[in-house]
C-alpha cells in the first residue's frame, strides 16, 4: 500500500466522471477545512494479507500523521496512481470502510471521497515539514 498524506488548510472535490459502473450515484460537492488528506493506493500484494492487518497499519499511520499535525479530521481518497499494482475494487473499498470506522472509534472526524469517480479537486496546503508525508505500508 502506498500513501501520500497532506495536511490541508482546505480541500474540496466535485464529482467529474464515474469510472466504476456499480459506484453509488454522487453529484454533491464537498469542502473540508483543517484536515489530513490521505491519497491511498491499495496494491495487489495487500490482498495476500488479512484486510484487518492492512487496515490497522493504515490507521496507525494516519493517526500518527494527524497527531503530528494537531488535527482531528481525516479524509480518505482512493488514488490509484502511486503504483502500477492495484488491489481489487472490493478489497480496497472494504479496507477504506474498516479504516474509517476505526478512525471514528478513535474520535476522529472522517470522510471518504466518492469511490469510483474521477474528481475535480481543490487543494490548499501549507508548506511545512510534516505537511506532506509519503509512505509504503
C-alpha positions, 0 to 999 in steps of 0.5 A: 500500500502506498500513501501520500498524506497532506495536511490541508488548510482546505480541500474540496472535490466535485464529482467529474466522471464515474469510472466504476459502473456499480459506484453509488450515484454522487453529484454533491460537492464537498469542502473540508477545512483543517484536515489530513488528506490521505491519497491511498493506493491499495496494491495487489500484494495487500490482498495476500494479507488479512484486510484487518492487518492492512487496515490497522497499519493504515490507521496507525499511520494516519493517526500518527500523521494527524497527531503530528499535525494537531488535527482531528479530521481525516479524509480518505481518497482512493488514488490509484496512481502511486503504483502500477499494482492495484488491489481489487475494487472490493478489497480496497473499498472494504479496507477504506470502510474498516479504516474509517470506522476505526478512525471514528472509534478513535474520535476522529472526524472522517470522510471518504471521497466518492469511490469510483469517480474521477474528481475535480479537486481543490487543494490548499496546503501549507508548506511545512515539514510534516505537511506532506508525508509519503509512505509504503505500508 
